[in-house]
Amino acid sequence: TACAPPLPSQVSFKTGGLYPEGFAWDEAHERFLVSSITEGDVFAVSKDGTVSRFIADERLISSTGITIDAPRKRVIVASGDVNASKRSGMGSAYVTNSIGIYDLESGAAKSFITLGDLSPMSGYFGSEVVVDAAGNVYVTDSFAPALYKVDTSGAKSVWLENEAFTPTMNAFGLNGIVAHPDGYLLVAKT
């Protein structure tokens, strides 16, 4: 069997105003998918540094966390708004937590789910996203002390709410998240 050529030790790319927040390696297509605080859309970066727009969705105010669910051939993108995006507007700044689910091959939208309406907090910011082995999606919120879950049928819920997750004044709360293969989540709080 033929071996895939090794990845370069570094991939450099230039594009104006992208402000990438998250990235994921798409092994099937040998590319990185990169989110953008300022653009909202998701970009593909090839191994040679070529940049192209992969997901264009006006509902993504700022694309933040991004993960690839290879078994289900989908990309899940978290979205928030800290008033730094060209799509920021009245009513979205500091109160946006949603996810977009897209086809891994084409970037076409499969669904878009708003999460901030699940918890009676004064602010929301969809930060990071992860998928467990069963296909459930978990999303951190940097402004509310909650972790959200979207199951494989699209049903959304507050999976865990805890005062320990409350952000301190002028700081972010929950941020990064990883699904451990042994069946639990690891979450970072700023």
PyMOL commands that set and color helices and strands:
alter all, ss='L'
color gray80, all
select helices_A, chain A and resi 27-29+70-72+116-118+163-165
alter helices_A, ss='H'
color red, helices_A
select strands_A, chain A and resi 23-26+31-34+42-46+51-55+62-69+74-80+95-96+98-103+109-114+124-131+137-141+146-150+156-161+174-179+185-189
alter strands_A, ss='S'
color yellow, strands_A
deselect
rebuild
show_as cartoon
